[in-house]
Amino acid sequence: MVEGVVTIHGSVLSGLTPQQLSEHYDGFIRDVGGFFEWTVSLFELLRANEVRTTLVSAGIRPAIEAIANYVQADSIITSEPELLGGRYTGRVARILHDIDKRQLVGERFGDVGTDSVKIGFGDSTGDVSMLELMDHVFIIEPHQKEMISISEAKGWRIVRERDNLPEMVNALLN
């Protein structure tokens, strides 16, 4: 399913430049939003506590970059549309699957040391292998029954929109 969605998204980008997409996505996020109510305050809290943040998504780079810019995340790991001669070709060079997430997150944060705490957020079974690398895990509005079962078995905190996620994370940080 993810591969199909990412492939379709990639094909829509054909012929466009990164600048064109950046302007489109930035405008869309600014005008429409669509984030959980607590998203901005969560990232403000993380920045205030000097927590490095990386968005990890099977979503395609231009869309995830726009979200990262909006919430001021430090970095991203995403599916990669193919870029040739300054324009997207319509093909996807890398589709980020669950195993890739685990490997790339492991590489990125393998050097943080034992005094650092890794907090992970996810919502689907495609995040499980990556989240297993974390010290604390929050599952945001899971839509799969299997994800709920996995979360309960692993003792991961399931967060619903009504919950105050920034408050929960602040308790971990302080």
C-alpha positions, 0 to 999 in steps of 0.5 A, spaced: 500 500 500 505 504 501 509 503 495 503 504 491 501 511 494 508 513 494 509 511 487 503 515 485 505 521 489 512 520 485 508 520 478 504 527 480 511 530 481 514 529 474 517 535 470 516 539 477 522 543 480 524 542 487 522 550 488 515 549 485 514 543 490 516 547 496 512 553 494 506 549 493 507 544 500 509 550 504 503 554 502 498 548 503 501 547 510 500 554 512 493 555 509 490 548 511 494 545 516 491 539 518 496 537 524 494 535 531 492 541 535 498 539 539 504 538 534 507 545 534 507 546 541 510 539 542 516 541 537 517 547 541 517 543 547 523 539 544 527 545 541 526 548 548 529 542 551 535 542 546 532 535 543 534 533 536 528 531 532 528 527 525 521 526 521 521 519 519 516 517 514 515 513 508 512 519 505 515 523 499 521 528 501 518 534 498 511 533 502 515 531 509 520 537 508 515 542 508 512 539 514 519 539 517 520 546 515 513 548 519 515 544 525 522 546 525 525 539 525 532 538 525 532 533 519 528 528 515 528 520 513 523 519 507 522 516 500 526 519 495 523 522 488 528 521 483 531 528 481 534 529 474 537 535 471 533 539 476 526 536 475 523 530 478 522 524 473 516 521 476 519 515 478 521 514 486 528 512 487 527 510 494 521 507 498 522 507 505 519 501 508 519 499 515 526 495 515 529 501 512 526 506 517 530 501 522 536 501 519 537 509 517 534 511 524 539 506 527 545 509 523 543 516 525 542 515 532 547 510 533 552 515 536 547 519 541 550 515 547 547 512 553 546 518 557 541 520 551 534 518 551 531 516 545 523 518 544 519 515 538 512 517 535 509 512 530 502 510 528 502 504 524 505 497 524 510 500 518 514 503 524 514 498 529 521 495 527 524 503 528 520 504 534 524 498 537 530 502 537 527 507 542 527 508 550 520 511 550 514 510 545 508 514 543 503 511 538 499 516 535 492 515 533 493 508 531 488 506 526 490 498 525 488 493 530 494 490 530 498 496 532 494 497 538 495 490 540 503 490 539 503 497 543 499 494 548 504 488 548 510 492 548 507 497 553 508 503 548 503 509 550 497 510 545 496 517 545 489 519 542 487 526 540 484 528 546 491 527 550 496 532 552 502 529 548 506 535 550 505 534 557 507 527 557 513 528 553 515 534 558 514 529 564 519 525 560 524 530 559 524 533 566 
